[in-house]
Amino acid sequence: MDPGTPEPILSALIEGAAWWGEAFEAAGFIDAYRVEVLPAGIDPQDIRYNMIHWTHRRTRGYSYGNTVIDPRTGEIIRGVVNLGSLRLRQDYLLGKGMVSPFAGTVDGEEDASIDPMSCALSAAPGFEYLAQVAQNSDAVEMALARVRQLSAHEVGHTIGFPHNYLASTYGRESVMDYPAPYVEIDGAGNLDLSNAYVQRIGEYDKLSVNWLYREFPEGADEAAALEEIVAQGMRDGLIFMSHTNNNFIGAGHPYAGVWDNGANLVDHLKHEIRVRNIGMRGFGEQMIRAGRPLSDLEYVLLPLYMHHRFQLRAAAQSLGGADYSYAVRGDGQVPVAIVPGEEQRDALETILSALTVEFLALPEAVIAMIPPGAFRHQEGEVFPGHTEQLFDPLGVAEGAADFTVGEILHPARMARLVVYGSMDDNPDLEEVVDRLVEATWRAPPEADEYRTRVQDVIQRAVVDRMMRHAGSAGTMTEARAVLSDRLDRLAGQLEALMAASAHQRLVAADIRRWQERIENTTPTPSLQLPAGDPIGGNGGSRRSKR
């Protein structure tokens, strides 16, 4: 371990990396795996030492587990892990938005809820004291739990293991998955972070070490023994699934995903929407410590408002999806099975629940409490907007709506809906697009002007996505035909309205101009949210515009 890592992070990283010792013990290596702080006088670049480095950074950065390999034999000579400190800050931010940790100060009295993670990042003196003051903070404990898991994950790469994105569906039995915090709702309706991250090695990880490292006695049939380890893993349900791009955007596997949880990803999206709504109802100034600029609230609001985004992406994989496996001849696995139509429709309805005005409209009280970024305090990701430095609640709704519509109308997903929709009772692309238009364009009118504007933003996100994909050479021809037909129908319906609003008349006119392919009629991309992965980032305070 890098001896320059501050406490309590140092102890958390050692503890997480040490979990692999249990797997090696189970594989027959007794007291052979240890994690220690690098002794004084040893060069951390010395190839004889496997290292975990803690890199101080205030910008977006991934963590890595790399190896130095002997090209002649394939032997791993050295493992090197690099962990970026911003990960800790981002996980702390995720927790802070859900548990309202700060009591604040009254009449200048000392705030007992000091924010230790900011101090850890700046390596401020006295961090140990600050950590003790806030040791009961659920958000702090969640962040440290994540760091333990992250340490184990990256060490796993150095000892030879790839990601396993199925593990979160069978009890979170591998540290090699990309985990989202598992937030529970207690009997009183409050959010509970105590089980956010599993604090142990998983059964799949033990299986992996046993298969890769076990030494068999002389004369044993090693090939048969290895086959039996794999067969036992399959009998125990310890299945593996990786992916080529590590984000699963547009993917179609109904169980393997990133930053997700649950044996059923659609059902767990329903849970995460409840979590998000509970957190949003409790959002207020208590989300930041007293004495901090109120503009910091936006940094907390963004991950809370979009708490559902990664589980939604995972749930969308059931729509036009198929359960597939890395089947081998004779192993009994089913190679490909289309997700049943009923389950696909349940996924669609659950996703559409995130496209309502009720879901996307921020309370006016929240809008009123977020000023532009304070001078020299512009250190986090913010929402996009059209209003320059001022907070734009319609831009918030636009970015979120476009994200959800984009998941439904992903080109690869639309292509699968065309293919699978021609088989059995599976939804086809026509059904999905019709339901999307119905849910957004046939929704009852809103009672006030602000909510009407939010509804307009949602409807525009649907139409603009349809036009962009219908005019794109990257979209399957059959899908372009469906989108073009539905756009034409919608334009005709809007033109027939006796008292169409300005918004409705413009949409109809834009569709007609797009149909004529007049220059510059394809809509530009909607406002885009920051990447948002739980690795965090530093997007500054400038708002992106069209």
N, C-alpha and C positions, 0 to 999 in steps of 0.2 A: 504494500500500500504506500502511496505517495505520502511521505511524512509531513508535507505541508498542508494536508487537508485539515480544515478546522473541525473541532468537535461542535455538536454531536454527530456531524456528518461522517467523520472518520470511523467512529464505532459502528455506525449504521452500515457503511460500505463493507467493513470487515465482516460483520455478522452475515450480510447477504451473500457475499462471496463464499463464506464458509459453509453455506448450506450444501454445496456440492460434496462436502466431506461425507455426508450421510449416504449419498449415492455410491461413492467409491468404497465405503465400508461394506455396503450391500453387495458390491461386485467383488469383494474379497481383498481389498487393499486397506489394511488396518493401520490407522494413524499415518497414512502415506500422503494425505492431502492436508495442507495447512495454509492459513492466510496470516501474514505477519506484517508489521510496519517495517519498511526498508531500514536496515541497520545504518547507523551513522557511518560515514566514510565510504559507502558503496555508491558507485555511479548508477543512476537509474537507467542508463543506456547499456549497462553491462548485460550481454546476451544470456548470461547464466541465470538472470532473475526475471521471472514473469511479473509484470507491473500493472497496477491500476493507478492511472494518473487522474487527478482532479484538476480540471482546467477552469480557471475563473474567467467568466465571460458574461457580458450583458447583452449579447445578440444571439439570434437564432443559431443553433448548432446541434447537430446530431451527436449521439454517443456511439462509440465503436468498440468492437472486440476484434482485434486483428491478430494474425499469427505470422511468425517467421518459419518457413517450411524448408526443409532440406529437399531440393528438387530431385535428388538422386533416389530418395527412399519414400518421400511423402511424410516423413516424420515431422511432427510439430516440435520445433526447437525452442520457441519462445512465444508466449502470449502477451499481448499488450492491449490494455483497455484504456480508453480515453473517455472520461465522463465530463460533460459540460455543466457548470453550476446553474445555468438558467433552467435546467430541468427541474431542479428543486423549487425554484421560485414559481414556476408555472403550476406545478402540482399544489403548492401552497395556495396559489391564487384560486385554483379550482375549488379547493376546500373552503377557502375564506368566503366565497360567494354563497355557500350553502349553509354555513353554521353561524353567521353573524357573530364573530368572536370578540368584538371590541366594545367595552362598556363606555369608553370615552372619559373625558374629564369634566369636572364641574367646578366652576369658579377658580380655575387655575390649579386644582389639585392634581397630583401626579397620576398619570394613566397607568394602571396596573396591567394593561393588556398590550405590552410592547410587541412590535412586529419584529421577531428575531430573524426572519429569513432575509429581509432587506439588509440587516446588519451582516449576515453571513456572506451575502454577495459582495458587500463592500469591504469585507475583512476588517470590520470595525473592531477596535479594542473593546473588551467587555462582552463579547458575544456569548461566552459561557454563562455570564450572569443573566443576560437577556433570555437565553434559552431556558434557564431555570425559572425565570419569572413566568414564561409562557408555556411551561411544560405541560400544562393541562389543556392546552389548545388542541382541539380536535383537528384543526387544519394543519398544525405543525406535526402532529403525530401521523397524519395521513401522508404528508410529504416525506417524512422519514421512512415510513413503511414502503413508499414507492421507491425511494433511493436504495433500500435493501434489495427490492425485487430487481431494480435496474442493474445493480452490481452483479447479482446472480445471472441475469440475462446476458450481459456482455461477456462475463467470464465463460458462460456456456458457449459463446461463439469461439472463444480462444481454444476450447478443448474439443472443438470439432462439430458443433451442432447448429443446424439452420433453424429458422423460425418454424413454429408449428401453430398455425392460426386456427386450428380446430380445438385446441386444449381448453379454451374458455367455455366450450359447450359441454364439457364433461367434468365439471367440478374445479376448473382452473388448475388442471394437473400438470402444467408445464410453465416454467419461468421463461420459456422461449416464445410464448405468445406475446402480442402487443396488448397489454391490459388497460382497460378503462377502470376508473374507480368504481367499485361495487357499492352503491349507495342504497342503504336500506331505509324503510319508513317504519318507525316504531309505533306502538299502540296508541300513542298520543298524536300521531300524525306529524311528528318531527323527523328530520333527516338524521340518520345515524351513519357516521363514517368509520366506525370501529372495525368493520370488516372490509374496508375499501380494497386492500391488497392482501393476498395470501402471503403469510410470513413463513414459508417453508419451501423446500424443493418439492417438485411434483412427482407423481408416480410415473408419468411418461418420461421424465428426466432420469429417474432411476433405471428405467428400461433402456434408455439410450446409452447410459454409461455401462450398463451390464453387457449390452450387445457390442459396444465399440472397444471396451477396455478389458473385459474379463479374460484371464489367462486360464486355459483349460489344461488338465493334467496330461502328461505324456501318454500317447496312444488313444486319446479321445477323438471322436469324430467331430471335429470343430465345425464343419459345415452343417451337420445335422443339429448340433447344439445351438448354433446361431439361428437356424430355421425355427427351432422350438421356442427360442426367446421371442422371435417375431410373432409366431402363432399364438403364444400366450398373451402377448400384448393385444392382439386382435380379439382374442376371447374376452379380455378384460375391457375392451372398448377404448384402448389407448391408441387412437388413430392419428395419423399425421396428414397435414395438408399445408403446403407452402403456396407461394404465388410469386410471379415474376417481378412485380413492381412494388410490392410491400404496401400498397394502399387500397387495393381491391376496388378502385373506382370503376363502376360499370360492370363489376364482376357478377357472376351468376350462381355461385355456390351458396346454398341457403343457410349454411352453418359456419363456414370459415370466413372470418372477417378480422378487421383490426380495430382496436380501441372499443371493443364490444364485450358484452357479457350475456349469459343465459343459454340454456339448452335450446330455447326457441327464441330466435333473434327478434321476431315480430312481437311476441308477447312481452319480451323485455323492453322493446321500444315503448310499449304502452306504460310500462313501469317508469322508464326514464322520463317520459312526458309528465307523469305525475310528480316525479322528483323535481323536474324543472319548474313546474307550476307552483309547487310548495316553496321552492327557493325564491321564485319571482314575487310571490305574495309577501315574503318577509324581507324583500330588498329595501335597504335604506342606508342612512349615514353610518349606522353601526357596522357596516361592512369594512370600513377603514378606521384606523386608530385616530384618536383625537389629535389635532394639530397638523394632520395631513391635508393637502389641498382637496377640495371636493371633486376636482377633475379626476382624481384617482379612482373615483367610483366607476368611471367608464371602463377601466381596465378590469374591474371585478365583474361588471355587468356583462361584458361580451361573452366570456365563457359560460356564464350562468344562462343567459338568454339563448345561447346556442348549445346548451348542455346536451340536447338530443341529437346533434348533427351526426356523430359517428355511429350511434346505434341506428339512426335512420338510414344511413348509407348501408349498414349491414343488413337491416330489415329489407331494404329495396332489392337485395340480391335474390329474395324469394320471388319477386315479380319477374316473370320471364326467366326463371332460374331452373337449375337442374342440380340434383345431388349427385356428384361424381366422386370417384375414388381412384387411387393409384392401383387399380386392380392388376393382379398377376394371374395368369392362367392357372386355374386349379385352386386358388385361394378362397373361393366362395364369395368374394365381394361383388356387389352390383356395380358395374362400370358407370352407368348413367341412368338416372331416374328423374324425369321432369317433375317439378314440384306440383302437387295436385292443384287443380284449378281453384278449389275452395280456399286453400291456403294462400294462393296468389292474390285472390280478391280480398282476403283479410289483410294482407300486407298493403295493398293499395289503399284501402279505407283507413288504415292506421296512419299511413304516410299523409294522406289528404287531410287528416285532422290537424296537421302542422301548417296547413295553408288557409286557415280561417282568420278572420279579423280578430276574433276573440284571442287566438293564440299569438298573433303577431303584433297587435297594437300595444305599445307601451303605455302604462298609466301616465296620465299627465303629471302626476306628482313626481314620478321618476324623471320625466323630461325636464321638469323645472329645477331639479337639484344638480344637474350636470353642466358645469360651465366649460368653456374651452380649456385646453391644457395649460396649467399654471407654468409660469416662466421657470425654466430649469427643472421642471418635473415631468417632462414629456418622455416617459420611459416605458411605454407599453403599447400593446396592440389596441387600436381603436376601430370603431365602426366606420365604414365608408359613408359618404354623404355628398349632397349637392350644395351644401350651405357653407362651404369653406370651413373656417375653424369652429363654427357653431354646431352644436349637436343636432343631427338631422334624424328625427324618429321615422320619417318616411323612407329615408335611405336605409335605416336599420331594417325595416320591413321588406324593402326591395331586395337587399342582399340575402336575407333569409328566405324569402319566397323564391328567388331565382335558384338558390341552392337546392331547395326541395323539388322544384319543377325540373331542374337539371338532372336529378337522380331518376325521376320517373321517365324522362325523355332522353336518357343517355342513348347515343346511337347504337351501341352494342346491345343494350336492353331492348330497344325497339326492334332490332333485327331478330332477336330471339322470340319476341312476342309475335312477330310475323310467322316465324317458323313453327314454334310450339303451339301458337294459336290455331294452326291448321290441323291440330291433332286433338282428339278426345274433347273433353269439356274444359279446355284451357282458355283463359282470356286472350283474345287477339289484340292487335294494336288499335283497331277501331274501337273496341270496347273500352280500352284504357284511356284513349284520348277523349272519347265521349264522356267518360266519367270525370276526367280532369276538368273539362270545359263546364260540365254541369255543376261540379262542386264549387267552382270559382266564379263562373259567369251567371249561374242561375241562383246564386245565394240570395237570400232576402236583402232588400236595401237596408242600409244602416241608419240609425236614428240621428246621428250628429255628423257634422261636416268632417271632423278629423277622422272618424272611423270610416266615413265614405271615401276619404282620400286613401286610407290604408287599403280598402277594398279595390280601389282603382289600381293601386300599385301591384296588388296580387294578380289582378286580371291582366295587366300589362305584361307582367313577368311570364305568364302563360303564353300569350300571343307572340311576344318577341322570341321566346325560345322556339315556338313552333315555326316561325318564319325563318329563323337562322338555320334550323336543322333541315327544313324543307328545301332550302336553297343551297345546301352544302353537298359537295361531291362526296364527302365522307359519310353521308347517310345512305343507307340501303335504298335502292330505287323504290321498292314497294312501300317502305316507310315514308319516303318523300311524297308518294302518291296519297297516302292516307292523310298526312299532315296538310297537304295542299287542299285536299277536298274539304277537310273540316274547317280550314281557314276561310274558304269560299263560302261555306254554309254560314259561319258566324258573321261574316261581313254582310251577307244578305239579310240575316235576322236583325242586325243592328240598323241597317238602312231602312228596314220596315217599321222601326219604332216611331210612333207619332211624336213622342217627346224625348228624343234621345239627348243625353247629356253631352257636353263638349268632349268629355273623355270617350264616350261611345262613338261619337261622330269621327273623332280623330283616329280611333282604332280601325273603323271601317274604311276610312280614306287611306290609311297606311297600308292596309291589306291590299286594297285595289292598286295602289302604286307599286307595291311589291309584286303583285301578279303581272303587271306590265313591265317589270324589270327596269323601271326607270332608274337612272344612275343614283347610287347612294340611298337606296330604299331598304336594304337589308339592315335590320336594327343592329346597332352596336351592342356589345356585351353589357349586361346590367352591372350595377355596382357589385364588386366582388368582396366578400368577406376575407379577412386575413386567413392564412392557411389553417391556423387553429389547432393543429395537432398538439397533443399534450406535451410536446417538447417545448412549447412556448416560443417566444420571439420578441423582437423589438421593432414594432412597426412605426414608431414615432407618432407625432400628433397631427401630421398633415393628412387631410381627408382626400381619398382618391375620388375623381370625378369622371364622367363619361369622356 
